[in-house]
Amino acid sequence: MIKKNKLFLILALSLIVLSTTLIQRVNMESNNKTVDIVLDYEEMNELSIQSDEDIDWWFEKFKELGVNYVGLYEETLESMINDNKDVNVILGSELLGNSTTKELYLNESKEEFAEYEITEYDILVNTESEEIFNFIYDGLIGRYNEELFEVISDTDEYNILLRGTIADAIYPQNHFFVDAEGKGVAIEKRPYTSKLIKLGLGFDKEKIELIQESGLQVLPRPYNYSPWTTDKYINTLFNDYESFNVIPPVFIFTGDKILGYPNYNYMVAEYMQENDVKVGLVESSVQRGHIEQEHIEELTRGLEYDAVRIFSVWPYIQERFQFYNYEGAEEIENTLYRAVTERNIRLIYFKPFKYNEMSYVTDYEEYETMFNRFENRIDDHGMKIGISDTFEPNRVRISRQVLIGWGIVAAGVLLLSSVLKISTKIKDSLLIAGMSLVPVGYIISQSLMEKIMALGASIVFPSLAMVWVCYRCKKYFNENDIKDSLFKTVVIAAKDLTIATIISLIGGLFVAGILSNTDFLLEIDIFRGVKISQLLPIVIYVVTYLAYFGYKNKNKVKKASYLGLEDIKRFLFEDIKIVYVLLGTILLIVGYIYIARTGHETNIQPSTFEMIARNMLEQNLLARPRTKEFLIAFPALMVAIYFAKNKNRLLLFFAGLGAIIGQTSIANTFSHLRSPIYLSTIRTIYSLGFGIIMGVIYILLIEIVFKVFKLLFARVEKGRN
């Protein structure tokens, strides 16, 4: 016979195993506390051009702020043009379509040029500088197969023809041409430019020396145009690293593929392993997962998770200078602070501040102030600026996962038995079946089963928290007519909120423990059941409320707390009134906003006032409590207890709808697996503390409103008499 105390025994055993798993994860997180900062050479060069100081001055100043590296790309035809070097690039389509251009650069009157057949996909590289020609030629001959290029002229005026294909061509899109009468005109579609201008040609020795003489180190960043990437290119690239003494601590790949993919990525993996080079996982611009690059996850796993999460200061973040009415870079600082403390970012690819798309902030004091504040703030979390750390590879063993899963099954059976009237035999069967299926599921697919069990925990425990709330509210309904003092009511409400929060917190810890594999901490894998885990408990709460209080059944409060067929019938066959439609519409709108604001991909963003308020909390507390928890949901639970004490079932129900949002939010906090456990726990504790304060305020306000209405009603009755 399975009784509730035996369910609690299984749950207790599961919690013991869970605690050891959580300790292991906490130890992993505590050993990963160093943040690296890398400057972008091109952006820093633009900053220096707009300022009164040379780039080496800026490098020396940032060195004083704790920066170690400067990210430097290989030179390309594109970068050389941007640096105003004596290089001209002419598209084959331009040469074919413009005889003057062809005559100017190829001089067809010379017989040696007549043999070259040019296609519209080719590009001609022209320079009058022997030094530049040699650099380009050495880069091509040392990195690529000779069928890629032909030297047309190597004296006086230098010309190199790069043989392209349609795959190299880049065309303009969404351009619409009209005549003087506004009628559309079709024109011949020609390439706008070519991907060949991004071929890596080697590193600029002068730039490397400038960086190193400034006291910083070079973090080389190769271009990876895969159609022309061969073992020859990779070997030459790595030889350059050795000769320039610029072996990077981390590979930050460019484009949509890792270096060498698909045929030579094994060479890259071997080099990284031999030279202790980490994989750079660049967080996406929506701050969820990392940018998609072919084979990067396989590379990370193959190198036993020797990887670091990278936050790139995206252009829209650069322009957050004097944002939200701040005087300087406070919002950029807040963004960096959240990245490293909340999202396991351990390398910041830094780009200087901007007033707008074109203009840089050239006041050094603004950077110094921001860096000093940032360093002081992360110090509160035991973090520092230096060479970035990595996580130890970790995967929770199946044996542990099974024992933890049994606890979730027991909690699920407890939830069902608290709402439905089921026999002991059925509870036995459900428990045995659930406990049997858990190991089978892990054997079939450990990865899928982990997510299923985490989703189960994120649904079951917040729902159990609301079962506790409904149980307590029903108890208060059945108490005698002696009304507690307002002070005692508030104390009871705070206590019940605390207990409910602890129940949901346990569910959050289950999620954090089950999904504590390194894949999740690096966001290679993501928990994707967030919205389900927020919606389903609301449905379960409605069912729970019906089980404990019925629907338009005053006698239900005195009966056993199980969902009855008569309550379901009464609810389903209720006459729909206009007021119900209006209330339902309001609830749908609120629900949509609630769900839509979850995550970073939403189009519904907080207001400026809310963001400033959030930032104030963030700056003064170790972790910012979640607004919907302490301002709405947690106080709503206390208000629900207050309404139960005052025998008001309708208002209790609606207050409970607000309360369940807070309980699901707790589990959701721990579903952000990139956040350290200590931070999620502290955030919940802060929310509880502030929520109790707000709950007291709300209850006092409601009490005042009720008394005012009673007084007005009494006066009206007195006037009638």
C-alpha positions in Angstrom: 0.0 0.0 0.0 1.4 3.4 -1.0 0.5 6.2 1.3 1.5 9.8 1.2 4.3 9.4 3.7 5.9 6.9 1.4 5.7 9.3 -1.5 7.5 11.8 0.7 10.1 9.2 1.5 10.8 8.7 -2.2 10.9 12.4 -2.7 13.3 12.8 0.2 15.7 10.2 -1.2 15.5 12.0 -4.6 16.4 15.3 -2.9 19.5 13.8 -1.3 20.8 12.7 -4.7 19.8 16.0 -6.2 21.8 17.9 -3.5 25.0 16.1 -4.4 24.4 16.9 -8.1 23.8 20.6 -7.2 27.0 20.7 -5.1 28.9 19.4 -8.1 27.4 22.1 -10.4 28.1 24.8 -7.8 31.7 23.8 -7.6 32.0 24.0 -11.4 30.5 27.4 -11.4 32.7 28.7 -8.6 35.8 27.7 -10.5 34.8 29.7 -13.5 35.2 33.3 -12.4 37.6 35.1 -14.7 36.5 37.3 -17.5 38.7 38.3 -20.5 38.2 41.4 -22.6 39.3 41.6 -26.2 39.4 44.8 -28.3 38.4 44.9 -31.9 41.3 46.4 -34.0 39.1 47.8 -36.8 36.7 49.6 -34.4 39.6 50.9 -32.2 41.3 52.2 -35.4 38.1 54.1 -36.3 37.9 55.5 -32.7 41.5 56.8 -33.0 40.8 58.4 -36.3 37.9 60.4 -34.8 39.9 61.3 -31.7 43.0 63.4 -31.1 45.1 60.4 -30.1 46.9 57.6 -32.1 45.7 54.0 -31.9 48.7 53.0 -29.9 47.8 55.5 -27.2 44.4 54.0 -26.9 45.8 50.5 -26.7 48.1 51.6 -23.8 45.2 53.1 -22.0 43.0 50.0 -22.4 46.0 47.9 -21.2 45.8 49.9 -17.9 42.2 49.0 -17.6 42.9 45.3 -17.6 42.6 44.4 -21.3 44.9 41.7 -22.6 44.2 41.1 -26.2 43.3 42.8 -29.5 41.4 40.9 -32.1 43.1 41.3 -35.5 41.7 39.9 -38.7 43.8 38.6 -41.6 44.2 41.2 -44.3 41.9 41.0 -47.2 41.4 43.0 -50.4 38.4 44.6 -48.6 40.4 45.6 -45.5 43.2 47.0 -47.6 40.8 49.2 -49.5 39.3 50.3 -46.2 42.8 51.2 -45.1 43.2 53.4 -48.2 46.0 51.3 -49.6 46.9 51.4 -53.2 44.6 48.6 -54.3 41.9 48.7 -56.9 39.4 45.8 -57.3 37.4 45.7 -60.6 34.6 43.3 -61.1 34.7 41.1 -64.3 31.2 42.4 -65.2 32.5 45.9 -65.1 35.5 45.0 -67.4 33.1 43.2 -69.8 30.6 46.0 -69.9 32.8 49.0 -70.0 35.5 49.1 -72.7 37.1 52.2 -71.1 37.6 50.4 -67.8 39.0 47.4 -69.7 41.4 49.6 -71.7 42.5 51.4 -68.6 43.4 48.3 -66.6 44.2 45.6 -69.1 45.4 47.7 -72.0 44.2 45.3 -74.7 46.6 46.7 -77.2 49.3 44.7 -75.5 49.4 41.2 -77.0 50.1 39.4 -73.7 46.7 40.5 -72.3 44.7 39.2 -75.2 44.8 35.6 -74.1 42.9 36.2 -70.8 39.2 35.4 -71.1 37.4 37.2 -68.3 34.0 36.2 -67.0 31.6 38.5 -65.0 32.4 36.5 -61.9 36.1 37.2 -62.0 37.8 40.2 -60.2 40.9 42.1 -61.3 43.2 43.3 -58.6 45.3 46.3 -59.6 48.1 48.2 -57.7 51.1 50.3 -58.6 52.9 49.3 -55.4 55.4 46.5 -55.6 55.2 46.0 -51.8 51.5 45.6 -51.9 51.6 43.3 -54.9 54.2 41.1 -53.2 52.0 40.9 -50.1 48.9 39.9 -52.1 50.8 37.5 -54.3 52.6 35.8 -51.3 49.3 35.5 -49.5 47.7 33.8 -52.6 50.5 31.5 -53.5 51.0 30.5 -49.9 47.4 29.8 -49.1 45.4 28.8 -52.2 45.6 26.6 -55.2 47.1 28.2 -58.3 44.0 27.8 -60.4 42.4 30.5 -58.3 44.5 33.3 -59.7 46.7 34.5 -62.6 49.3 37.2 -62.6 48.7 39.3 -65.6 51.5 41.9 -65.0 54.2 42.0 -62.3 56.2 45.1 -63.4 55.3 48.8 -63.3 51.6 48.3 -62.9 50.6 45.1 -61.2 47.5 43.1 -62.1 46.2 39.8 -60.7 43.1 38.1 -62.0 41.1 36.1 -59.5 39.0 33.4 -61.1 35.5 33.4 -59.6 32.3 31.5 -60.1 28.6 32.3 -59.6 28.9 31.1 -56.0 31.3 34.0 -55.4 29.0 36.7 -56.8 27.0 39.0 -54.5 23.9 40.6 -56.0 21.8 43.5 -54.8 18.3 42.7 -53.7 15.0 44.6 -53.5 16.1 47.4 -55.8 13.3 48.7 -58.0 13.9 50.9 -61.0 11.3 53.2 -62.7 11.3 55.6 -65.6 10.2 59.2 -65.6 6.6 58.2 -65.7 7.0 55.9 -62.7 6.8 52.7 -64.7 9.0 49.7 -63.8 12.0 49.1 -65.9 13.8 45.8 -66.1 17.6 46.0 -66.1 20.3 43.4 -66.5 21.2 41.8 -63.2 24.9 42.0 -62.5 27.0 41.2 -59.5 27.4 44.0 -57.0 30.6 42.6 -55.5 32.4 39.3 -54.9 33.1 37.1 -51.9 36.7 36.9 -53.2 37.5 40.3 -51.7 37.2 38.5 -48.3 39.9 35.9 -49.0 42.5 35.9 -46.2 45.9 37.0 -47.4 47.9 37.0 -44.2 48.5 39.3 -41.2 49.9 42.8 -41.4 53.2 42.8 -39.7 53.1 46.5 -38.8 49.7 46.1 -37.0 51.0 43.1 -35.0 54.1 45.1 -33.9 52.0 48.1 -33.0 49.7 46.0 -30.8 52.6 44.2 -29.1 54.6 47.4 -28.5 51.5 48.8 -26.7 51.8 46.0 -24.2 48.9 44.0 -25.6 48.7 40.6 -27.3 47.3 39.7 -30.6 44.3 37.5 -30.9 44.4 36.5 -34.6 41.1 36.0 -36.4 41.2 34.3 -39.7 38.7 34.5 -42.5 37.1 31.3 -43.5 35.8 31.3 -47.0 35.3 27.5 -47.2 35.2 27.0 -51.0 38.9 28.0 -51.1 40.0 26.8 -47.7 42.4 23.9 -48.0 45.0 22.1 -45.9 47.5 24.5 -47.6 45.7 27.5 -46.2 45.4 26.1 -42.7 49.0 25.0 -42.5 50.2 28.5 -43.7 47.8 30.2 -41.2 49.2 28.2 -38.3 52.7 28.8 -39.4 52.0 32.5 -39.3 50.7 32.1 -35.8 54.1 30.5 -34.8 56.3 33.0 -36.7 54.5 36.1 -35.3 54.2 34.4 -31.9 50.4 35.1 -31.8 48.9 31.7 -30.8 45.4 32.6 -29.7 43.9 31.6 -26.3 40.6 31.1 -28.1 39.4 30.7 -31.7 36.7 33.2 -32.5 35.5 31.9 -35.9 33.9 34.1 -38.5 31.1 33.4 -40.9 28.7 30.5 -40.7 31.3 27.7 -40.4 34.2 26.8 -38.3 37.7 27.1 -39.8 38.4 24.2 -42.1 34.9 22.9 -42.4 33.9 20.5 -43.9 37.1 18.7 -45.1 39.9 20.0 -42.8 38.3 20.7 -39.4 40.2 17.8 -38.0 43.4 19.8 -38.6 41.9 22.7 -36.6 40.9 20.4 -33.8 44.4 18.9 -33.5 46.0 22.3 -33.5 43.6 23.5 -30.8 44.2 20.5 -28.6 48.0 20.7 -29.0 48.1 24.4 -28.2 45.4 24.6 -25.6 43.2 26.8 -27.7 39.6 27.2 -26.5 36.5 27.2 -28.7 34.7 30.6 -28.8 30.9 30.4 -28.7 29.6 33.8 -29.6 26.3 34.6 -28.0 23.5 35.5 -30.5 22.3 39.1 -30.6 19.0 38.1 -28.9 21.1 36.7 -26.0 19.9 33.1 -26.4 22.3 30.4 -27.5 25.2 31.2 -29.8 25.4 32.2 -33.4 25.1 29.2 -35.7 28.4 28.0 -37.1 28.6 24.7 -38.8 30.3 22.0 -36.7 31.1 24.2 -33.8 29.1 22.1 -31.3 30.8 18.9 -32.4 34.2 20.6 -32.1 33.3 21.8 -28.6 32.3 18.3 -27.5 35.3 16.8 -29.2 37.6 19.1 -27.2 35.9 18.1 -24.0 34.1 21.4 -23.6 37.3 23.5 -23.6 35.1 26.4 -24.6 34.2 29.9 -23.5 31.0 31.9 -24.1 31.7 35.2 -25.8 29.6 38.4 -25.7 30.2 40.6 -28.7 29.3 44.3 -28.2 26.8 44.4 -31.0 26.3 47.8 -32.9 22.9 48.4 -31.2 24.6 48.1 -27.8 27.5 50.4 -28.8 24.9 53.1 -29.4 23.5 52.8 -25.9 25.7 55.6 -24.7 23.5 58.1 -22.7 20.7 55.6 -23.0 17.7 55.6 -20.6 18.5 59.2 -19.7 21.9 58.2 -18.3 24.8 60.7 -18.5 27.3 58.1 -19.9 27.8 54.4 -20.6 25.8 53.1 -17.6 23.5 51.1 -19.8 26.3 49.5 -21.7 27.9 48.7 -18.4 24.7 47.1 -17.2 24.6 45.0 -20.4 28.1 43.7 -19.8 27.5 43.1 -16.1 24.4 41.0 -16.8 26.3 39.1 -19.5 29.1 37.9 -17.2 27.1 37.5 -14.0 23.9 36.0 -15.4 24.8 34.2 -18.6 28.2 32.6 -18.1 29.9 35.0 -20.5 33.7 34.8 -19.9 35.0 36.8 -22.9 33.8 40.2 -23.9 34.6 41.2 -27.5 34.7 44.9 -26.8 33.9 47.7 -29.3 34.0 51.4 -28.3 30.9 53.4 -27.5 29.0 55.4 -30.1 26.7 58.4 -30.0 25.1 57.1 -33.2 25.9 54.8 -36.1 28.8 56.9 -37.3 30.2 58.9 -34.3 32.4 57.3 -31.6 32.7 58.5 -28.0 36.3 59.8 -27.9 36.4 60.9 -24.2 38.8 58.3 -22.5 37.4 59.1 -19.1 34.0 57.6 -20.1 35.8 54.3 -20.8 37.8 54.5 -17.6 34.8 55.2 -15.5 32.8 52.4 -17.1 35.6 49.8 -16.7 36.2 50.7 -13.1 32.6 50.5 -12.2 32.2 47.2 -14.1 35.2 45.7 -12.3 33.9 46.7 -8.9 30.5 45.3 -9.6 31.7 41.9 -10.8 34.1 41.8 -7.7 31.0 41.4 -5.6 30.4 38.1 -7.3 34.0 37.0 -6.7 34.8 37.6 -10.4 37.8 39.4 -11.9 39.3 40.4 -15.3 42.0 38.2 -16.7 42.4 35.1 -18.9 39.1 33.5 -19.2 38.2 30.2 -17.4 36.3 27.2 -18.8 33.9 24.7 -17.3 35.0 21.2 -16.4 33.2 18.7 -18.6 30.2 17.3 -16.8 27.3 15.0 -17.5 25.0 13.7 -14.7 25.1 10.0 -14.6 22.0 8.0 -15.6 21.9 6.3 -12.2 21.6 9.8 -10.5 19.1 11.0 -13.1 16.9 8.0 -12.4 16.9 8.6 -8.7 16.1 12.2 -9.2 13.4 11.3 -11.7 11.7 9.1 -9.2 11.3 12.1 -6.9 9.5 13.9 -9.7 7.3 10.9 -10.4 6.4 10.8 -6.7 5.6 14.5 -6.7 3.4 14.0 -9.7 1.4 11.2 -8.1 1.1 13.4 -5.0 -0.3 16.2 -7.1 -2.9 13.9 -8.8 -3.9 12.4 -5.5 -4.4 15.9 -4.1 -6.9 16.9 -6.8 -8.5 13.6 -8.0 -10.2 11.0 -5.9 -8.1 7.9 -6.9 -7.8 4.7 -5.0 -4.7 3.4 -3.4 -4.4 0.7 -6.0 -4.4 3.3 -8.8 -1.8 5.4 -6.9 0.3 2.2 -6.5 0.0 1.5 -10.2 0.9 5.0 -11.3 3.9 5.2 -9.0 5.3 1.8 -10.1 4.6 2.5 -13.8 6.2 6.0 -13.5 9.3 4.7 -11.7 9.7 1.9 -14.2 9.5 4.2 -17.2 12.1 6.6 -15.9 15.2 4.3 -16.4 13.7 3.0 -19.7 13.4 6.5 -21.0 17.0 7.3 -20.0 18.3 4.2 -21.7 16.4 5.0 -24.9 17.4 8.7 -25.1 19.2 10.3 -22.2 19.1 13.8 -23.8 15.4 13.7 -24.4 14.5 12.2 -21.1 16.5 14.9 -19.2 14.3 17.6 -20.8 11.1 15.6 -20.2 11.9 15.2 -16.5 13.0 18.9 -16.2 9.7 20.0 -17.8 7.8 17.7 -15.4 9.5 19.3 -12.4 8.8 22.8 -13.7 5.1 22.0 -13.9 4.5 19.7 -11.0 6.2 21.6 -8.1 4.6 25.1 -8.9 1.3 23.2 -9.2 1.9 21.5 -5.8 2.6 25.0 -4.3 -0.9 26.1 -5.4 -2.4 22.9 -4.0 -0.9 24.0 -0.7 -2.4 27.4 -1.1 -5.8 26.0 -1.9 -5.6 23.6 1.0 -4.7 26.4 3.4 -7.4 28.7 1.9 -10.1 26.0 2.4 -8.9 25.5 6.0 -9.4 29.2 6.6 -12.9 29.1 5.0 -13.9 26.3 7.4 -12.7 28.1 10.5 -15.2 29.5 12.9 -16.5 33.1 12.6 -13.9 34.5 15.0 -11.9 36.8 12.7 -8.2 37.1 13.1 -6.6 40.4 13.6 -5.2 42.1 10.5 -1.7 41.6 11.8 -2.2 37.9 12.3 -3.7 37.6 8.9 -0.7 39.2 7.3 1.7 37.0 9.3 -0.2 33.8 8.2 -0.2 35.1 4.6 3.5 35.7 4.6 4.1 32.2 6.1 2.0 30.5 3.5 3.7 32.5 0.7 7.1 31.4 2.0 6.1 27.7 2.1 4.6 27.8 -1.4 7.8 29.5 -2.6 9.9 26.8 -1.0 7.9 24.1 -2.8 8.4 25.9 -6.2 12.0 26.5 -5.4 12.5 22.8 -5.0 11.1 22.4 -8.4 13.5 24.9 -9.8 16.4 23.1 -8.2 15.3 19.9 -9.8 15.4 21.6 -13.2 18.9 23.0 -12.4 20.2 19.7 -11.2 18.8 17.5 -14.0 20.1 19.9 -16.6 23.5 20.7 -15.1 25.4 19.1 -18.0 28.1 21.3 -19.5 26.0 21.5 -22.8 23.4 23.5 -20.9 25.8 25.7 -19.0 27.4 26.7 -22.3 24.0 26.9 -24.0 25.0 24.4 -26.6 21.7 22.8 -25.6 18.7 24.7 -24.2 15.7 23.9 -22.1 12.8 24.6 -24.5 9.7 23.9 -22.3 9.5 27.3 -20.7 6.2 28.5 -22.2 4.5 25.1 -21.5 5.8 25.2 -17.9 4.2 28.6 -17.5 0.8 27.8 -19.1 0.0 24.3 -17.9 0.2 25.1 -14.1 -2.4 27.8 -14.7 -4.8 25.2 -16.0 -3.9 22.8 -13.2 -4.6 25.7 -10.7 -8.1 26.1 -12.1 -8.7 22.4 -11.7 -7.3 22.5 -8.2 -9.5 25.4 -7.3 -12.6 23.5 -8.6 -11.5 20.5 -6.6 -11.3 22.5 -3.3 -14.0 25.1 -3.7 -16.2 23.8 -6.5 -18.1 25.9 -9.0 -21.2 27.7 -7.7 -21.4 25.1 -5.0 -21.4 26.6 -1.6 -21.4 23.3 0.2 -18.2 22.2 -1.6 -16.1 24.0 1.0 -17.3 21.6 3.6 -16.7 18.5 1.5 -13.6 16.5 0.6 -11.2 18.2 -1.7 -11.5 16.3 -4.9 -12.6 17.3 -8.3 -16.2 16.2 -8.7 -18.2 15.4 -11.9 -20.9 17.8 -10.9 -18.4 20.7 -10.7 -17.1 19.9 -14.1 -20.6 19.7 -15.6 -21.6 23.0 -13.9 -18.5 24.7 -15.2 -18.8 23.4 -18.8 -22.5 24.0 -19.2 -22.5 27.5 -17.6 -24.5 30.2 -19.4 -22.0 32.5 -21.0 -22.7 36.1 -20.0 -21.3 39.2 -21.6 -19.3 40.0 -18.5 -17.6 36.6 -18.8 -16.6 37.3 -22.4 -15.2 40.7 -21.3 -13.3 39.2 -18.4 -12.1 36.3 -20.6 -10.8 38.8 -23.2 -9.0 40.8 -20.6 -7.4 37.6 -19.2 -6.3 36.6 -22.7 -4.7 39.9 -23.3 -2.9 39.8 -20.0 -1.9 36.2 -20.7 -0.5 37.1 -24.1 1.6 39.9 -22.6 2.8 37.6 -19.9 3.9 34.9 -22.3 5.1 37.2 -25.0 7.4 39.1 -22.6 9.1 35.8 -21.7 12.5 35.5 -23.3 14.6 37.9 -25.4 13.0 37.3 -28.8 9.8 39.1 -27.8 8.6 42.3 -29.5 7.0 43.5 -26.3 9.8 45.3 -24.4 9.7 46.8 -20.9 9.1 50.6 -20.7 12.0 53.0 -20.1 10.7 53.6 -16.5 10.7 49.9 -15.8 14.2 49.4 -17.2 15.5 52.3 -15.0 13.8 50.7 -12.0 15.3 47.3 -12.8 18.8 48.9 -13.2 18.5 50.6 -9.8 17.7 47.2 -8.2 20.5 45.5 -10.1 23.0 48.1 -9.0 22.1 47.9 -5.3 21.5 44.2 -4.9 23.5 41.1 -5.7 20.7 39.9 -8.0 17.7 41.7 -9.4 14.4 40.2 -8.2 12.0 39.5 -11.0 9.4 42.3 -11.3 6.4 40.1 -11.9 7.2 38.0 -8.8 7.7 40.7 -6.1 5.4 43.3 -7.6 2.4 41.2 -8.7 2.5 37.4 -8.1 3.9 37.0 -4.6 1.7 39.8 -3.2 -1.3 38.2 -5.0 -0.8 35.0 -3.1 -0.8 36.9 0.2 -4.0 38.7 -0.9 -5.5 35.3 -1.8 -5.0 34.2 1.8 -6.6 37.5 3.0 -9.6 36.9 0.8 -9.9 33.3 2.1 -9.9 34.7 5.7 -12.7 37.0 4.6 -14.7 34.2 3.0 -14.6 35.7 -0.5 -14.2 32.9 -3.0 -14.4 34.9 -6.3 -11.7 37.3 -5.4 -9.6 34.4 -4.0 -9.8 32.7 -7.3 -8.6 35.7 -9.3 -5.9 36.4 -6.8 -4.8 32.8 -7.2 -4.5 33.3 -11.0 -2.0 36.0 -10.2 -0.2 33.9 -7.6 0.4 30.9 -9.9 2.4 33.2 -12.3 4.9 33.8 -9.5 5.3 30.1 -8.7 5.9 29.2 -12.3 8.3 32.1 -12.5 10.5 30.6 -9.8 11.0 27.4 -11.8 11.5 29.5 -14.9 14.3 31.4 -13.1 16.2 28.1 -12.7 15.4 27.1 -16.3 17.9 29.8 -17.4 20.6 27.3 -17.0 23.4 29.7 -17.9 22.7 31.6 -14.7 24.7 30.3 -11.7 22.6 28.5 -9.1 23.5 30.9 -6.3 22.3 33.9 -8.4 18.9 32.2 -9.2 18.5 31.3 -5.5 19.4 34.8 -4.3 17.0 36.3 -6.9 14.2 34.2 -5.6 14.9 35.1 -1.9 15.0 38.8 -2.8 11.6 38.4 -4.7 10.2 36.7 -1.6 11.3 39.5 0.7 10.1 42.3 -1.5 7.0 40.4 -2.3 6.0 40.1 1.4 6.5 43.8 1.8 4.3 44.5 -1.2 1.8 42.0 0.0 1.5 43.8 3.3 0.9 47.1 1.5 -1.7 45.6 -0.8 -3.6 43.9 2.0 -3.6 47.2 4.0 -4.9 49.1 0.9 -7.6 46.5 0.3 -8.6 46.6 4.0 -8.9 50.4 3.8 -11.0 50.2 0.6 -13.3 47.5 2.1 -13.8 49.6 5.2 -14.5 52.7 3.2 -17.1 50.9 1.1 -18.7 49.4 4.2 -18.9 52.9 5.7 -20.5 54.3 2.6 -22.9 51.4 2.4 -23.9 51.9 6.0 -24.5 55.6 5.4 -26.6 54.8 2.3 -28.7 52.3 4.3 -29.1 54.7 7.2 -30.3 57.4 4.7 -32.9 55.1 3.3 -34.2 54.3 6.8 
